Amino acid sequence: MSNSSVNALVKNLYARGAKPYSTAKLVFSGSEGDYGADTRVVITDRQVIDKVWRSILNSKPYARFSACGYQKIEFYSTRCSNTPLATLTVMCGDVYHGDAAYVEGTGPFPWDSSKEGRVGVYECEGLNELVLKYLKEEYERGQKK
């Protein structure tokens, strides 16, 4: 992928050192709007990491999102396994659009009436559902204890 075809979401992650090939683990965390802010899942499965990156690399600008809860994805590399390189906030989309995401520290996003939404947010198809799947499993595991 040439640098000119890379969107700002990908550029922001790359600038912080988070890249597909160097991501060793992801940490998914929830919010009070879903399974609770204390629900966290460490992901080291390469297939899941690749799914997350595929969604990010295929993302496109997206102005609308729903405030029904938001999750975080922290990116870690093999060189920096204790401190996240970047954190992605993922918000649920609506029935017509994919999930909205942005890199923390790149906002706040002003309202843009021509886009009927906020600037700097990217559509990452299936990302919210993927993260929620793992958070739900972790939450249910904790409820059984």
Secondary structure as GFF3:
##gff-version 3
##sequence-region A 1 145
A	DSSP	three_ten_helix	3	5	.	.	.	ID=ss1
A	DSSP	alpha_helix	8	15	.	.	.	ID=ss2
A	DSSP	three_ten_helix	20	22	.	.	.	ID=ss3
A	DSSP	beta_strand	23	29	.	.	.	ID=ss4
A	DSSP	beta_strand	40	43	.	.	.	ID=ss5
A	DSSP	alpha_helix	46	57	.	.	.	ID=ss6
A	DSSP	beta_strand	60	61	.	.	.	ID=ss7
A	DSSP	beta_strand	70	77	.	.	.	ID=ss8
A	DSSP	beta_strand	86	91	.	.	.	ID=ss9
A	DSSP	beta_strand	99	103	.	.	.	ID=ss10
A	DSSP	beta_strand	111	112	.	.	.	ID=ss11
A	DSSP	beta_strand	117	118	.	.	.	ID=ss12
A	DSSP	beta_strand	122	124	.	.	.	ID=ss13
A	DSSP	alpha_helix	127	144	.	.	.	ID=ss14
###
